[in-house]
């Protein structure tokens, strides 16, 4: 995590300096998100595919490169928690609710953006770097504990978490004249998030997330 914070701080200052150039606007924002899973194999992670989105937090930086009055490119880097509740039946304990937690660095390298007055509409590619993952399980006595092995390694026999995600983002922002902006975005991943490493079988389970953000732009 220390390396992650160092990278974010360095990028903060790089983008801040870049934003001094004409046509470039630097901003920071934070907010909350709700994550769900989709795909035909969701029931292999959660009993009967049951799931409930829990609130995660996000914070990040944005660089808007406005190339004309109505068009530009948006570049963003965010840290995001993804938290949800799933159902587990381990064959020992009665079915129970488990928190499935992950942390990502979300990268939006270039999102073509339409500007109209304070309104911004954008869409583009998304890349996600998984920092860690954990899931709650129960021991033989029925006590909950946090199992981080779901993050996995190349030697894991099953439940290896893919370390990279990729997909698309689409969003809508409104920026007030004082620089404050609010918005929402939707992310859909197309990389299966879980793999049985011994068989190289990728489970058809994908990320979907909805974000609500508030931020400030520096001019």
matplotlib code that plots the C-alpha trace (Angstrom):
import matplotlib.pyplot as plt

x = [0.0, 2.9, 4.0, 0.5, 0.3, 3.7, 2.6, -0.7, 1.2, 3.7, 0.9, -1.0, 1.9, 2.7, -0.9, -1.1, 1.9, 0.5, -2.7, -0.9, -0.9, -3.7, -6.7, -5.8, -7.8, -6.8, -9.3, -9.7, -12.8, -14.1, -17.3, -19.0, -19.7, -21.9, -20.5, -22.2, -21.1, -22.6, -22.1, -23.3, -20.9, -21.8, -23.4, -20.0, -18.8, -22.1, -24.8, -27.6, -25.9, -27.2, -25.4, -25.9, -23.9, -22.3, -20.9, -17.3, -15.2, -13.3, -10.9, -8.9, -7.5, -8.7, -7.0, -9.4, -7.8, -10.3, -9.3, -12.3, -15.4, -17.5, -14.9, -12.0, -10.3, -10.5, -7.7, -8.3, -6.7, -8.7, -8.3, -11.6, -12.9, -15.3, -17.4, -20.4, -22.1, -22.5, -23.9, -21.6, -22.5, -19.3, -21.0, -20.1, -22.0, -25.5, -25.5, -24.2, -23.5, -19.9, -18.3, -16.3, -13.8, -11.4, -9.3, -8.4, -6.5, -8.9, -7.3, -9.2, -6.5, -8.5, -12.3, -13.6, -15.8, -18.5, -18.9, -22.0, -22.0, -21.4, -22.4, -19.9, -20.7, -17.9, -17.1, -13.9, -11.8, -11.2, -8.3, -8.3, -5.3, -6.3, -4.4, -5.9, -8.9, -10.5, -13.6, -15.2, -15.4, -16.3, -14.2, -15.4, -16.8, -18.8, -16.6, -16.1, -12.6, -11.1, -9.6, -7.1, -6.1, -8.8, -6.3, -4.3, -1.0, 0.0, 0.3, -3.2, -5.3, -8.5, -10.1, -7.2, -8.2, -7.3, -4.9, -6.1, -9.5, -10.5, -13.7, -15.4, -16.6, -19.5, -20.3, -22.0, -20.7, -22.0, -19.6, -20.7, -19.0, -17.2, -15.3, -17.4, -18.7, -20.9, -21.5, -22.0, -20.3, -20.8, -18.0, -18.4, -15.5, -15.0, -12.2, -13.3, -12.4, -11.8, -9.8, -9.2, -5.4, -4.8, -7.0, -6.8, -10.6, -11.8, -15.1, -17.6, -17.9, -17.5, -17.4, -20.1, -19.9, -21.8, -20.1, -21.5, -18.7, -18.2, -15.1, -13.3, -11.5, -8.5, -8.2]
y = [0.0, 2.4, 2.0, 2.7, 5.9, 7.0, 6.5, 8.4, 11.3, 11.5, 11.4, 14.1, 16.5, 15.5, 16.1, 19.3, 20.7, 19.6, 21.3, 24.7, 24.4, 26.0, 23.8, 21.4, 21.3, 19.3, 18.0, 15.8, 13.9, 11.3, 9.4, 6.1, 3.0, 0.0, -3.2, -6.3, -9.4, -10.7, -13.8, -17.4, -18.7, -16.3, -19.1, -20.8, -17.9, -17.2, -19.8, -19.5, -16.4, -14.4, -11.0, -7.6, -4.5, -2.7, 0.9, 1.2, 4.4, 6.0, 8.8, 10.0, 12.6, 13.8, 15.7, 17.2, 18.1, 20.3, 20.4, 22.5, 24.2, 21.0, 18.2, 16.9, 14.0, 12.9, 11.0, 9.6, 7.5, 6.3, 4.2, 2.2, -0.2, -2.8, -4.4, -6.8, -9.5, -13.0, -16.3, -19.2, -22.8, -24.6, -27.9, -27.5, -24.4, -23.4, -20.9, -17.6, -14.0, -13.2, -9.9, -10.1, -7.1, -5.9, -2.9, -1.6, 1.1, 2.2, 3.6, 5.5, 6.3, 8.3, 9.0, 11.1, 13.8, 16.1, 19.4, 21.6, 24.5, 22.7, 19.2, 16.5, 13.2, 10.7, 7.1, 5.1, 2.1, 1.0, -0.9, -2.2, -3.3, -5.5, -4.6, -7.2, -9.3, -11.1, -13.1, -14.0, -17.7, -19.7, -22.1, -25.5, -23.6, -21.2, -18.2, -15.7, -15.0, -13.1, -15.3, -13.5, -16.6, -15.7, -13.1, -16.2, -16.9, -18.7, -21.9, -21.7, -24.7, -22.7, -19.3, -17.3, -13.7, -12.1, -9.2, -7.2, -6.2, -4.4, -3.1, 0.2, 3.3, 5.7, 8.7, 12.0, 15.1, 18.5, 21.3, 24.5, 27.8, 27.7, 24.5, 22.0, 19.1, 16.2, 13.1, 9.4, 6.6, 3.0, 0.5, -2.9, -5.3, -8.0, -10.0, -13.0, -12.1, -15.7, -18.5, -22.1, -21.9, -25.6, -26.1, -22.6, -22.5, -19.0, -18.6, -16.4, -13.8, -10.1, -6.7, -4.1, -0.9, 2.3, 5.4, 8.7, 11.3, 14.9, 16.9, 20.1, 21.4, 23.8, 26.5]
z = [0.0, 0.7, -2.9, -4.1, -2.1, -3.4, -7.0, -6.4, -4.8, -7.7, -10.3, -8.3, -8.7, -12.3, -13.4, -11.3, -13.2, -16.5, -15.7, -15.8, -19.6, -21.6, -22.2, -19.3, -16.1, -13.0, -10.5, -7.5, -6.5, -4.1, -3.5, -3.0, -5.1, -5.3, -6.9, -8.1, -10.0, -13.3, -15.4, -15.5, -12.9, -10.1, -8.2, -7.9, -5.7, -3.9, -3.1, -5.6, -7.0, -4.0, -3.6, -2.0, -2.9, 0.0, 0.0, -1.0, -1.1, -4.0, -4.4, -7.3, -9.7, -13.1, -16.0, -18.6, -21.9, -23.6, -27.3, -28.4, -27.1, -27.0, -27.1, -25.1, -23.5, -19.9, -18.1, -14.6, -11.9, -8.8, -5.8, -5.1, -2.5, -3.9, -1.1, -1.3, 0.7, -0.7, 0.6, 1.5, 2.1, 3.2, 4.0, 7.7, 8.9, 7.9, 5.0, 6.1, 4.8, 3.9, 3.1, -0.2, -0.2, -2.9, -3.5, -7.0, -8.7, -11.5, -14.6, -17.3, -19.8, -22.3, -22.3, -25.2, -23.6, -24.8, -23.0, -23.1, -20.6, -17.3, -18.5, -19.4, -21.0, -21.5, -22.3, -22.8, -21.8, -18.2, -16.6, -13.0, -11.0, -8.0, -4.9, -2.5, -1.9, 1.1, 1.9, 5.2, 6.1, 9.3, 11.2, 12.6, 15.7, 13.5, 14.1, 11.3, 10.1, 7.1, 4.5, 2.2, 0.2, -2.4, -3.6, -4.7, -6.4, -9.5, -7.4, -6.0, -6.8, -7.1, -6.5, -7.9, -8.3, -11.6, -10.9, -13.9, -15.1, -18.3, -19.7, -20.3, -18.4, -19.1, -17.1, -16.6, -14.7, -14.0, -13.1, -11.4, -12.1, -8.8, -9.8, -7.8, -9.8, -9.2, -11.3, -11.7, -13.7, -14.6, -15.0, -16.7, -16.7, -19.3, -17.6, -15.4, -11.8, -10.6, -12.1, -10.9, -11.4, -11.5, -14.5, -15.9, -16.0, -15.9, -14.1, -16.0, -13.2, -14.1, -12.3, -12.5, -10.4, -10.1, -8.7, -7.3, -7.1, -5.9, -6.8, -7.5, -10.5, -10.3, -13.0]

ax = plt.figure().add_subplot(projection="3d")
ax.plot(x, y, z, "-o")
ax.set_aspect("equal")
plt.show()
